[in-house]
Amino acid sequence: GNSYGILSCGVGDPPGGQGRFANLAPVTPSGAAIKVAVAGNLHMLTSTIAALGGGDVTVTAGGAIDLGSPDVASSRGGTGDMGFGIYTTGRGNVSVTAAGDVDINGSRIAAYNGGDVSVESLTGNVNAGSGGAVQAFLYYYSVDPLSGAALTREGGVYGSGILATTLPSLPGEANAPGSSPVPGNIAVQTPQGDINASLGGILQEALNGNQASGPTITLVAGTKAAAGSPGHVGNINLGESGVIGGSVNLDANGSISGLIISRQNAQVTAAQSLSGTVLSGGSASLSAGGSISGTVVGVGGVQASGGQGVTAALLGQSVSVGGGQAQSTLGTTAAATSAGASAAGQASNDSKQQLADNSTTEEDDKKKKNPHPALLRRTGRVTVILPKS
């Protein structure tokens, strides 16, 4: 419903509190972990399950999980802008598991301070939602490692869907006290279903400006056939919101489509087709049982192999298709058309003629300007050259 839900605040108070727990700072360095388990479905219309002062959050459901939408939220004592969903702001991990679908809608599953995020649907789909770049107002409670005093930090962070970030830095500071320097890892699994992202994407970002490598995003959809199991087809549909992170690893026992952006390397494997846009700051390695189409840019190189061919535009200093010899596809010259060749030939002929005309004119000018030899005499029939003697 429309409530604060279940919160673990450590030395802080829920929004609108009276600061009662700040005195616990000497004995409570971190808030408690939260574990929520239901045998059936979990519906969170406009509510929150969050650890704001440290501690992990673990949510399991025997049915489906629906996080609802903040679009229908009403004011809660003037603090109705508090972020909805399942998340941590105090360096804790987030784990969400459902037997059925996990539908984030306009909300979020997130670790905003360096924790890892794990989302799994055992028999259904995971949908990153339709929230887009909406703002979540967050609270972070911690104990100052130097003074031992309770600290409260608050502010808005944009984004919905599945997120792993760091806390933003304020002007003049490198990191908030006790905050993580890098975001955590993201793992999404649907062994019998699809992974979908529409407006709500899958994002891993250091909001403090740290560009260090290390964090990974791993998406696995479907299950390959094995002894005693027929396997399950699972697709990864990322749409325009896509997946954005450090090292990105995608594996689908079906098709993969949409936007994929990695600061480091991208490893993309599809049992069927692969289409969309892949931008990699490192190497991009693509493999599909069907065709590969779209656009692929790999700063560190591109390797692409498609069972039904590769029609994608592959751009990189070192590009290999189907295991062939690597070559650069940057700065190549396009083949000339017949019309272009004809125009170029005519332009060349015109240039040559102009040069010839210029040369003739210059020679004539020289003849007019240069004086004739002093010992040269012309007659009507012959020209005689006489020596000085």
C-alpha positions as CSV (number, residue, x, y, z in Angstrom):
1,G,0.0,0.0,0.0
2,N,0.9,3.6,0.4
3,S,3.3,3.4,3.4
4,Y,7.0,3.7,4.2
5,G,7.0,-0.1,4.1
6,I,9.9,-1.9,5.9
7,L,13.0,0.2,6.7
8,S,16.3,-0.5,8.5
9,C,17.8,2.9,9.4
10,G,20.7,2.2,11.7
11,V,21.6,5.4,13.6
12,G,19.1,7.4,11.5
13,D,15.3,7.9,11.7
14,P,12.7,7.3,9.1
15,P,11.9,10.5,7.1
16,G,10.2,12.9,9.5
17,G,11.7,11.3,12.6
18,Q,13.0,13.1,15.7
19,G,16.6,12.0,15.7
20,R,16.1,9.5,18.5
21,F,18.6,6.9,17.3
22,A,21.7,9.2,16.7
23,N,22.8,8.4,20.3
24,L,23.3,4.8,19.2
25,A,26.2,5.7,17.0
26,P,28.9,4.4,19.5
27,V,27.3,0.9,19.5
28,T,25.6,0.6,16.2
29,P,28.0,1.1,13.3
30,S,25.6,-0.5,10.8
31,G,21.9,-1.0,10.4
32,A,20.2,-4.4,10.5
33,A,19.7,-6.6,7.5
34,I,16.2,-7.1,6.2
35,K,14.8,-10.5,5.1
36,V,11.2,-10.7,3.7
37,A,9.7,-14.0,2.6
38,V,6.2,-14.7,1.4
39,A,4.7,-18.0,0.3
40,G,2.5,-16.3,-2.4
41,N,2.7,-13.0,-4.3
42,L,4.3,-9.7,-3.1
43,H,2.6,-6.5,-4.3
44,M,4.2,-3.2,-3.4
45,L,1.9,-0.5,-4.8
46,T,3.8,2.6,-3.6
47,S,6.0,1.3,-0.8
48,T,9.5,0.5,0.1
49,I,11.7,-2.3,1.5
50,A,15.1,-0.7,2.1
51,A,18.2,-0.7,4.3
52,L,19.3,2.9,4.7
53,G,22.1,2.6,7.2
54,G,23.9,-0.6,6.2
55,G,22.8,-4.2,6.0
56,D,21.6,-6.4,3.2
57,V,18.1,-6.8,1.8
58,T,16.8,-10.2,0.8
59,V,13.3,-10.7,-0.7
60,T,11.8,-14.0,-1.8
61,A,8.3,-14.9,-3.0
62,G,6.7,-18.2,-3.8
63,G,4.6,-16.4,-6.5
64,A,5.1,-13.1,-8.4
65,I,6.6,-9.8,-7.3
66,D,5.1,-6.5,-8.5
67,L,6.7,-3.3,-7.3
68,G,3.9,-1.0,-8.5
69,S,4.3,2.6,-9.7
70,P,5.0,5.9,-8.0
71,D,2.6,7.6,-10.4
72,V,-0.3,6.8,-8.0
73,A,1.5,7.9,-4.8
74,S,-0.1,10.4,-2.5
75,S,1.7,12.6,0.0
76,R,3.0,11.0,3.1
77,G,3.4,13.8,5.5
78,G,5.3,16.0,3.0
79,T,7.8,13.3,2.2
80,G,6.0,11.3,-0.4
81,D,9.0,11.7,-2.8
82,M,11.0,9.0,-1.0
83,G,12.2,6.4,-3.4
84,F,9.9,3.4,-3.8
85,G,11.1,-0.2,-4.4
86,I,13.6,-2.6,-3.0
87,Y,17.1,-1.1,-2.4
88,T,20.0,-0.3,-0.1
89,T,21.9,3.0,0.4
90,G,24.4,1.8,3.0
91,R,26.8,-0.5,1.0
92,G,24.4,-3.5,1.5
93,N,23.6,-6.1,-1.2
94,V,20.2,-6.7,-2.7
95,S,18.8,-10.1,-3.6
96,V,15.3,-10.6,-5.1
97,T,14.0,-14.0,-6.0
98,A,10.5,-15.0,-7.2
99,A,9.0,-18.2,-8.4
100,G,6.9,-16.2,-10.9
101,D,7.4,-12.9,-12.7
102,V,9.4,-10.0,-11.3
103,D,7.8,-6.8,-12.6
104,I,9.5,-3.6,-11.5
105,N,7.0,-1.3,-13.3
106,G,7.8,2.3,-12.5
107,S,9.9,1.5,-9.4
108,R,13.4,0.1,-8.8
109,I,15.6,-2.7,-7.5
110,A,18.8,-1.0,-6.6
111,A,22.0,-0.8,-4.6
112,Y,22.9,2.9,-4.4
113,N,26.2,2.6,-2.4
114,G,28.3,-0.1,-3.9
115,G,26.3,-3.2,-3.1
116,D,25.7,-6.1,-5.5
117,V,22.2,-6.6,-7.0
118,S,20.8,-10.1,-7.8
119,V,17.4,-10.6,-9.4
120,E,16.0,-14.0,-10.4
121,S,12.7,-15.4,-11.6
122,L,12.6,-19.2,-11.4
123,T,9.8,-19.8,-13.8
124,G,8.8,-16.4,-15.3
125,N,10.2,-13.2,-16.7
126,V,12.1,-10.2,-15.2
127,N,10.8,-6.8,-16.5
128,A,13.0,-3.8,-15.6
129,G,9.9,-1.6,-15.9
130,S,8.5,1.5,-17.5
131,G,9.7,4.2,-15.1
132,G,12.3,5.9,-17.2
133,A,14.6,8.6,-15.7
134,V,12.4,9.4,-12.7
135,Q,13.9,10.7,-9.5
136,A,14.1,8.8,-6.3
137,F,14.7,10.8,-3.1
138,L,17.1,8.8,-1.0
139,Y,18.3,8.8,2.7
140,Y,21.7,7.4,3.8
141,Y,22.5,7.1,7.5
142,S,26.1,6.3,8.7
143,V,28.6,6.8,11.4
144,D,31.5,9.1,10.8
145,P,34.7,7.0,11.0
146,L,36.6,9.9,12.4
147,S,34.3,11.6,14.9
148,G,32.0,8.7,15.6
149,A,28.9,10.9,15.2
150,A,25.8,9.9,13.4
151,L,25.5,11.4,9.9
152,T,22.5,11.9,7.6
153,R,22.8,12.4,3.9
154,E,19.9,12.9,1.5
155,G,19.3,13.7,-2.1
156,G,17.8,12.7,-5.4
157,V,19.1,10.1,-7.8
158,Y,17.5,9.6,-11.3
159,G,16.7,6.3,-12.7
160,S,14.4,3.3,-12.4
161,G,14.7,-0.4,-13.2
162,I,17.7,-2.4,-12.0
163,L,20.5,-0.2,-10.8
164,A,23.9,-0.4,-9.1
165,T,25.6,2.9,-8.4
166,T,27.7,4.9,-5.9
167,L,26.4,7.9,-3.9
168,P,26.9,11.2,-5.7
169,S,29.8,13.4,-4.5
170,L,29.0,16.8,-3.2
171,P,31.1,19.8,-4.3
172,G,34.5,19.7,-2.7
173,E,34.4,16.1,-1.6
174,A,35.8,12.9,-3.2
175,N,33.3,10.5,-1.5
176,A,30.7,10.7,1.1
177,P,32.0,9.3,4.5
178,G,31.7,5.5,4.5
179,S,30.6,5.3,0.9
180,S,31.8,2.9,-1.7
181,P,34.2,4.2,-4.4
182,V,32.8,1.9,-7.2
183,P,29.3,0.4,-7.9
184,G,28.5,-3.2,-7.3
185,N,27.8,-6.1,-9.7
186,I,24.4,-6.8,-11.3
187,A,23.2,-10.3,-12.0
188,V,19.8,-11.1,-13.6
189,Q,18.6,-14.7,-14.3
190,T,15.5,-16.2,-15.9
191,P,16.1,-19.9,-16.4
192,Q,12.6,-20.4,-17.9
193,G,11.8,-16.9,-19.1
194,D,12.8,-13.6,-20.7
195,I,14.7,-10.4,-19.5
196,N,12.9,-7.3,-20.7
197,A,13.7,-3.6,-20.4
198,S,11.5,-0.9,-21.9
199,L,11.9,2.6,-20.3
200,G,13.4,1.2,-17.1
201,G,16.9,0.0,-18.0
202,I,19.7,-1.9,-16.3
203,L,22.3,0.6,-15.2
204,Q,25.7,0.4,-13.4
205,E,27.2,3.8,-12.9
206,A,29.7,5.6,-10.6
207,L,27.9,8.8,-9.7
208,N,31.1,10.0,-7.9
209,G,33.0,10.2,-11.2
210,N,35.2,7.1,-10.5
211,Q,36.0,5.4,-13.8
212,A,37.9,2.4,-12.3
213,S,37.2,-0.9,-14.0
214,G,35.9,-4.0,-12.2
215,P,32.1,-4.0,-11.9
216,T,30.2,-6.5,-14.1
217,I,26.7,-7.0,-15.4
218,T,25.6,-10.5,-16.1
219,L,22.3,-11.4,-17.8
220,V,21.3,-15.0,-18.4
221,A,18.0,-15.9,-20.0
222,G,16.8,-19.5,-20.7
223,T,18.5,-22.8,-20.0
224,K,20.4,-24.9,-22.6
225,A,19.3,-28.5,-23.1
226,A,21.2,-31.0,-21.0
227,A,20.9,-34.7,-20.1
228,G,17.4,-35.3,-18.8
229,S,16.3,-31.7,-19.5
230,P,15.0,-30.2,-22.8
231,G,16.1,-26.7,-21.9
232,H,14.1,-23.5,-22.1
233,V,14.2,-20.7,-24.6
234,G,14.9,-17.3,-23.0
235,N,15.2,-13.9,-24.8
236,I,16.9,-10.7,-23.7
237,N,15.0,-7.7,-25.0
238,L,16.7,-4.5,-24.0
239,G,14.9,-1.9,-26.1
240,E,16.2,1.7,-26.2
241,S,16.9,2.0,-22.5
242,G,19.3,-1.0,-22.7
243,V,22.0,-2.2,-20.4
244,I,24.9,0.2,-19.5
245,G,27.8,-0.8,-17.3
246,G,31.4,-1.8,-16.9
247,S,32.0,-5.3,-18.2
248,V,28.8,-6.6,-19.7
249,N,28.1,-10.4,-20.2
250,L,24.9,-11.5,-21.9
251,D,23.8,-15.1,-22.6
252,A,20.4,-16.0,-24.0
253,N,19.1,-19.4,-25.1
254,G,17.1,-17.4,-27.6
255,S,17.5,-14.0,-29.2
256,I,19.1,-10.7,-27.9
257,S,18.1,-7.3,-29.1
258,G,18.5,-3.6,-28.1
259,L,21.2,-1.3,-26.7
260,I,24.3,-2.6,-25.0
261,I,27.0,-0.2,-23.7
262,S,30.1,-1.3,-21.8
263,R,33.0,0.8,-20.5
264,Q,35.2,-2.3,-20.6
265,N,34.5,-5.5,-22.5
266,A,31.2,-6.9,-23.9
267,Q,30.6,-10.6,-24.3
268,V,27.3,-11.4,-26.0
269,T,26.1,-14.9,-26.9
270,A,22.7,-15.7,-28.4
271,A,21.5,-19.2,-29.4
272,Q,19.3,-17.5,-32.0
273,S,19.6,-14.0,-33.5
274,L,21.4,-10.9,-32.3
275,S,20.4,-7.4,-33.3
276,G,20.8,-3.9,-32.0
277,T,23.6,-1.6,-31.1
278,V,26.7,-2.6,-29.1
279,L,29.2,0.0,-28.0
280,S,32.3,-1.2,-26.1
281,G,35.2,0.7,-24.6
282,G,37.1,-2.5,-24.7
283,S,36.6,-5.5,-27.0
284,A,33.2,-6.7,-28.2
285,S,32.8,-10.5,-28.7
286,L,29.6,-11.5,-30.3
287,S,28.3,-15.0,-31.1
288,A,24.9,-16.1,-32.5
289,G,23.4,-19.2,-33.8
290,G,21.4,-17.1,-36.3
291,S,22.2,-13.7,-37.8
292,I,24.0,-10.7,-36.3
293,S,22.6,-7.3,-37.4
294,G,22.8,-3.7,-36.3
295,T,25.9,-1.7,-35.4
296,V,28.9,-2.8,-33.3
297,V,31.7,-0.6,-32.2
298,G,34.7,-2.0,-30.2
299,V,37.5,0.3,-29.3
300,G,39.7,-2.7,-28.4
301,G,38.4,-4.9,-31.2
302,V,35.4,-6.8,-32.5
303,Q,35.0,-10.6,-32.9
304,A,31.7,-11.6,-34.5
305,S,30.4,-15.1,-35.5
306,G,26.9,-15.7,-36.8
307,G,25.6,-19.1,-37.9
308,Q,23.4,-17.4,-40.6
309,G,25.8,-14.5,-41.4
310,V,26.9,-11.2,-40.1
311,T,25.3,-8.1,-41.7
312,A,26.0,-5.7,-38.8
313,A,28.3,-2.7,-39.3
314,L,31.5,-3.6,-37.4
315,L,33.8,-0.8,-36.5
316,G,37.1,-1.2,-34.8
317,Q,40.9,-1.2,-35.3
318,S,40.9,-5.0,-35.2
319,V,37.7,-6.8,-36.6
320,S,37.4,-10.5,-37.1
321,V,34.3,-12.2,-38.7
322,G,33.8,-15.9,-38.3
323,G,37.3,-16.5,-37.0
324,G,38.9,-14.8,-40.0
325,Q,42.0,-12.6,-40.0
326,A,41.5,-9.4,-38.1
327,Q,41.6,-6.1,-39.9
328,S,40.8,-2.5,-39.3
329,T,37.4,-1.2,-40.5
330,L,38.2,2.4,-39.7
331,G,39.2,4.9,-42.4
332,T,38.4,2.7,-45.3
333,T,37.7,4.1,-48.8
334,A,34.2,3.5,-50.3
335,A,34.0,2.0,-53.8
336,A,33.4,4.6,-56.5
337,T,30.2,4.5,-58.5
338,S,30.3,4.7,-62.4
339,A,28.9,8.2,-62.2
340,G,31.5,9.2,-59.7
341,A,34.3,7.6,-61.7
342,S,33.1,9.4,-64.9
343,A,33.0,12.7,-63.1
344,A,36.4,12.2,-61.6
345,G,37.8,11.3,-65.0
346,Q,36.3,14.4,-66.6
347,A,37.7,16.5,-63.8
348,S,41.1,15.0,-64.3
349,N,41.0,15.7,-68.1
350,D,39.8,19.2,-67.4
351,S,42.7,19.7,-65.0
352,K,45.2,18.4,-67.5
353,Q,43.9,20.6,-70.3
354,Q,44.0,23.6,-68.0
355,L,47.6,22.9,-67.1
356,A,48.5,22.5,-70.8
357,D,46.9,25.9,-71.6
358,N,48.6,27.5,-68.7
359,S,52.0,26.1,-69.8
360,T,51.5,27.4,-73.4
361,T,50.6,30.8,-72.2
362,E,53.6,30.9,-69.9
363,E,55.9,29.9,-72.7
364,D,54.5,32.6,-75.0
365,D,55.0,35.2,-72.2
366,K,58.6,34.1,-71.7
367,K,59.3,34.4,-75.4
368,K,57.9,37.9,-75.5
369,K,59.7,39.1,-72.4
370,N,63.1,37.4,-72.9
371,P,65.5,39.4,-75.2
372,H,66.8,37.6,-78.4
373,P,70.5,36.6,-78.5
374,A,72.8,39.5,-79.4
375,L,74.6,37.6,-82.2
376,L,71.5,36.5,-84.1
377,R,70.6,38.0,-87.5
378,R,67.5,37.3,-89.5
379,T,67.2,37.5,-93.3
380,G,64.5,36.5,-95.6
381,R,65.9,33.0,-96.2
382,V,68.4,32.0,-93.5
383,T,69.5,32.8,-90.0
384,V,73.2,33.2,-89.5
385,I,75.0,33.0,-86.2
386,L,78.3,34.9,-86.2
387,P,81.1,34.5,-83.7
388,K,82.4,37.6,-82.0
389,S,85.7,37.2,-83.8
